[in-house]
Every structure is written in structure tokens, then in C-alpha cells.
Amino acid sequence: MTPTLYLRLAVMVFLHYFVWSCWYNTMAVYLGKLNFTGTQIGLAYGTTAIGALVSPFLIGVIADRYVPAQRLLGVLHLLGAALLWWISQQTSFSIFYPSLIVYTLTYMAGHGLINTITLTHAPNPAKWFPIVMAAASAGWIAAANVINFAKLADNNGMFTLACGVAVAIALYSFTLPNTPPKGDAGPVSASKLLGLDALKLFKDRSFAVFMFCSFLICIPLSFYFTW
């Protein structure tokens, strides 16, 4: 991989995870100041799981068939930026919570898109994919430090900052290498829409063990962030 291509992909990953880290790490502190209950704070953190479960069904078909991945990523982050600004202005759980659900639908779909872009353009995906994705940790840590130093951990500034960075990555996404859809022919079946074809991967024992362990690891991880 050329240094230029690596840098372009790494910046994409860095900014994508920077946006998430802006609000996810310390949202509980901010929501506590809004007098949200513990249950409400837990529900707010659960929105990412909802987004991760639902967005592949809604966005996956579009990305696979109709729209280049980099353009869809840009559009989703633009929508996400508008939603983040809206969320930053809300102090009522009845509005904040559904708004955050809608936002996570736009954001979590981006995970698959940045993976697709990276895997498509990396000359040796097995070698370069983990190297590029290391920028995710860098973006996460960088955002956490910015939030801390800027004293945004207990106010809506975390969402405002995330909004600004979301606009930046949205514009940047439109400059990324073209990643056209696969052009999968044929009708969209319920099996494809729900991703049921992927279940056959569990026949591979190593994959099944990996997924099971990943599931278990995510349970204490969720407790860590909501605390």
C-alpha cells in the first residue's frame, strides 16, 4: 500500500471513531446532570446496540446495490451531524432517547462502510486491514483527551464537537477512492435482507468460538461505559 493511500484510509477511520468517542465515553456524566435516571442512562447507551442491529438491514442493501460506499458514508455522516446538533439541544429524555436511536442508525452503518472501503482498496487486506484500523484506537483516545482538556465531559459540548467532526468526515468521505456497489443481481430476498446467509459461517468452529467470545466480552464492556 502506498503511503498516500494508507494515510487517506487511516484518516477516515480516525475521524469516524473520533466522532463516537466524543460523546460515548462521558455521556453518563452529562445525562446525570440532566437528572436522567440510571435506567434512562442505560437505555441511552443501549441505542448503539439498536443501531448496530437494525442499520445493516436498512443500509446494507443500499450499499451493496445502489450507492458507492464512500458517498453513502458521507451522506450518513452529514445526516448524523444534523442529528448530533439536535441532540445537543435536548434536555428531555422523551425527545433525547428516540433522537439518539435515529442517530445511531446513521452512525453504526458507517462501521461496515469503512470496512468495505478499506478492504476494497488495501492491496493485501490480511496485512493492511488491522494496520489501518489501528487508527480507530488513536481516534478514540484522541477524542477522549480533547473532551477532557476542553472540559466538555459534563455538558452538551461533547455532542457539539461530535457534530463538527461529523461534518468534517462527511466532506472528507466524498474525496475517498471510489468504492462502487457490488452490483448483486436478482431480487432482494428476506434471507439476504436479514443476513441469514451469514449464519452458515458458524459451521466453522473457529469463527463460532470467536463470535461467542466477542459476545461475552461486550457484556462487561457495556457496564464499563455506562458506569
PLY file of the C-alpha trace (Angstrom):
ply
format ascii 1.0
element vertex 227
property float x
property float y
property float z
element edge 226
property int vertex1
property int vertex2
end_header
0.00 0.00 0.00
1.30 3.43 -0.88
1.82 5.90 1.97
-0.79 8.23 0.45
-3.48 5.55 0.30
-2.68 4.38 3.81
-2.93 7.93 5.14
-6.26 8.53 3.40
-7.80 5.36 4.81
-6.32 5.92 8.27
-7.72 9.46 8.45
-11.15 8.10 7.52
-11.02 5.54 10.33
-9.56 8.05 12.81
-12.32 10.61 12.25
-15.10 8.01 12.26
-14.15 6.73 15.71
-13.31 10.22 16.96
-16.97 11.17 16.48
-18.19 8.23 18.56
-15.69 8.75 21.36
-16.67 12.42 21.69
-19.95 11.56 23.37
-19.93 7.87 24.28
-17.26 7.90 26.98
-18.73 10.57 29.23
-22.38 10.78 28.19
-23.43 9.24 31.52
-21.94 12.21 33.39
-23.81 14.70 31.22
-27.11 12.82 31.41
-26.74 12.62 35.18
-26.58 16.41 35.30
-29.81 16.46 33.30
-31.33 14.39 36.11
-31.88 11.34 33.93
-32.40 8.18 35.96
-29.99 5.26 35.92
-32.44 3.30 33.80
-32.69 6.13 31.30
-28.91 6.43 31.07
-28.67 2.70 30.48
-31.28 2.92 27.74
-29.33 5.76 26.12
-26.23 3.59 25.95
-28.29 0.75 24.54
-29.07 2.81 21.45
-25.77 1.80 19.87
-26.83 -1.84 20.05
-30.13 -0.98 18.38
-28.29 0.91 15.66
-25.83 -1.94 15.11
-28.66 -4.47 14.82
-31.00 -2.50 12.58
-28.76 -0.38 10.33
-27.31 -3.30 8.31
-30.82 -4.21 7.17
-31.62 -0.64 6.13
-28.26 0.49 4.77
-26.66 -2.79 3.69
-28.94 -3.34 0.72
-28.39 0.24 -0.48
-24.60 -0.02 -0.16
-24.44 -3.42 -1.84
-26.62 -2.50 -4.81
-27.05 1.19 -5.49
-24.65 3.72 -3.94
-20.82 3.81 -3.75
-19.69 3.21 -0.18
-17.74 6.46 0.17
-20.72 8.57 -0.93
-23.11 6.77 1.38
-20.65 7.25 4.25
-20.56 10.98 3.53
-24.34 11.30 3.39
-24.81 9.33 6.61
-22.31 11.50 8.49
-24.00 14.66 7.22
-27.32 13.38 8.50
-25.58 12.34 11.69
-24.11 15.81 12.16
-27.57 17.38 11.97
-28.90 14.85 14.46
-25.98 15.41 16.84
-26.68 19.13 16.88
-30.37 18.44 17.53
-29.49 16.02 20.33
-27.19 18.58 21.93
-30.19 20.88 22.41
-32.43 18.32 24.11
-32.90 18.03 27.85
-35.99 15.81 27.93
-35.49 12.04 27.82
-38.66 11.59 25.78
-37.03 13.51 22.92
-33.37 12.75 23.60
-33.77 8.97 23.54
-35.57 8.48 20.20
-33.31 11.10 18.62
-30.24 9.17 19.74
-31.70 5.95 18.33
-32.13 7.58 14.93
-28.58 8.93 15.11
-27.08 5.54 15.90
-28.84 4.12 12.84
-26.82 6.55 10.71
-23.57 6.13 12.62
-23.36 2.38 13.17
-23.88 1.74 9.47
-20.59 3.55 8.95
-18.63 0.72 10.55
-19.44 -1.62 7.69
-18.82 1.09 5.11
-15.33 1.98 6.34
-14.53 -1.73 6.44
-15.72 -2.12 2.85
-13.71 0.86 1.65
-10.56 -0.35 3.40
-10.87 -3.98 2.30
-11.60 -2.94 -1.29
-8.58 -0.70 -1.72
-5.97 -2.36 0.51
-3.67 -4.37 -1.80
-3.20 -7.06 0.84
-6.21 -6.89 3.18
-4.95 -9.56 5.56
-1.85 -7.47 6.20
-3.10 -3.90 5.90
-6.62 -4.00 7.34
-5.51 -4.27 11.00
-2.84 -1.64 10.42
-5.36 0.83 9.03
-7.89 0.00 11.75
-5.32 0.86 14.43
-6.29 4.44 13.64
-9.63 3.68 15.32
-7.95 3.39 18.70
-5.98 6.56 18.00
-9.17 8.45 17.16
-10.97 7.12 20.22
-8.14 8.12 22.57
-7.63 11.50 20.91
-11.30 12.42 21.28
-11.36 11.35 24.93
-8.40 13.60 25.65
-9.89 16.55 23.77
-13.14 16.18 25.74
-11.16 16.11 28.98
-8.92 19.08 28.24
-11.78 21.17 26.83
-13.92 20.39 29.88
-16.79 19.02 27.81
-17.34 15.83 29.79
-20.39 17.10 31.68
-22.14 19.32 29.15
-23.63 19.27 25.67
-20.34 20.43 24.19
-19.47 16.77 23.62
-22.30 16.49 21.08
-21.45 19.84 19.52
-17.84 18.74 18.99
-19.01 15.42 17.58
-21.27 17.35 15.21
-18.37 19.40 13.88
-16.14 16.38 13.34
-19.02 14.53 11.68
-19.26 17.34 9.13
-15.51 17.08 8.55
-15.56 13.34 7.88
-18.67 13.71 5.73
-16.89 16.15 3.43
-13.72 14.06 3.54
-15.63 10.91 2.59
-16.58 12.38 -0.78
-12.86 12.62 -1.64
-12.11 8.95 -0.88
-11.36 6.40 -3.62
-14.46 5.26 -5.44
-15.90 2.08 -3.96
-18.80 1.07 -6.22
-21.54 -1.31 -5.10
-21.09 -4.98 -5.82
-23.99 -4.92 -8.20
-25.61 -8.03 -6.79
-28.24 -9.09 -9.31
-31.61 -10.55 -8.52
-34.41 -9.65 -6.15
-33.84 -8.78 -2.52
-34.95 -11.83 -0.56
-35.87 -11.88 3.11
-32.87 -14.14 3.69
-30.49 -11.58 2.20
-32.15 -8.67 3.93
-31.87 -10.33 7.34
-28.37 -11.63 6.67
-29.42 -15.22 7.28
-26.96 -16.46 4.67
-24.16 -15.41 7.01
-25.27 -17.94 9.61
-23.56 -20.68 7.63
-20.26 -19.18 8.81
-20.98 -20.64 12.24
-20.23 -24.06 10.79
-16.59 -23.00 11.09
-15.68 -23.85 14.68
-13.04 -21.13 14.93
-15.49 -18.49 13.76
-18.17 -19.71 16.15
-15.77 -19.57 19.11
-14.61 -16.10 18.09
-18.18 -14.77 17.89
-19.14 -16.35 21.20
-16.13 -14.83 22.96
-16.80 -11.44 21.35
-20.37 -11.58 22.65
-19.19 -12.28 26.19
-16.53 -9.56 26.09
-19.08 -6.93 25.06
-21.21 -7.53 28.17
-18.73 -6.13 30.74
-17.67 -3.52 28.20
-21.18 -2.08 28.23
-21.19 -1.94 32.03
-17.83 -0.15 31.94
-19.08 2.71 29.78
-22.47 3.15 31.45
-20.83 3.34 34.89
0 1
1 2
2 3
3 4
4 5
5 6
6 7
7 8
8 9
9 10
10 11
11 12
12 13
13 14
14 15
15 16
16 17
17 18
18 19
19 20
20 21
21 22
22 23
23 24
24 25
25 26
26 27
27 28
28 29
29 30
30 31
31 32
32 33
33 34
34 35
35 36
36 37
37 38
38 39
39 40
40 41
41 42
42 43
43 44
44 45
45 46
46 47
47 48
48 49
49 50
50 51
51 52
52 53
53 54
54 55
55 56
56 57
57 58
58 59
59 60
60 61
61 62
62 63
63 64
64 65
65 66
66 67
67 68
68 69
69 70
70 71
71 72
72 73
73 74
74 75
75 76
76 77
77 78
78 79
79 80
80 81
81 82
82 83
83 84
84 85
85 86
86 87
87 88
88 89
89 90
90 91
91 92
92 93
93 94
94 95
95 96
96 97
97 98
98 99
99 100
100 101
101 102
102 103
103 104
104 105
105 106
106 107
107 108
108 109
109 110
110 111
111 112
112 113
113 114
114 115
115 116
116 117
117 118
118 119
119 120
120 121
121 122
122 123
123 124
124 125
125 126
126 127
127 128
128 129
129 130
130 131
131 132
132 133
133 134
134 135
135 136
136 137
137 138
138 139
139 140
140 141
141 142
142 143
143 144
144 145
145 146
146 147
147 148
148 149
149 150
150 151
151 152
152 153
153 154
154 155
155 156
156 157
157 158
158 159
159 160
160 161
161 162
162 163
163 164
164 165
165 166
166 167
167 168
168 169
169 170
170 171
171 172
172 173
173 174
174 175
175 176
176 177
177 178
178 179
179 180
180 181
181 182
182 183
183 184
184 185
185 186
186 187
187 188
188 189
189 190
190 191
191 192
192 193
193 194
194 195
195 196
196 197
197 198
198 199
199 200
200 201
201 202
202 203
203 204
204 205
205 206
206 207
207 208
208 209
209 210
210 211
211 212
212 213
213 214
214 215
215 216
216 217
217 218
218 219
219 220
220 221
221 222
222 223
223 224
224 225
225 226
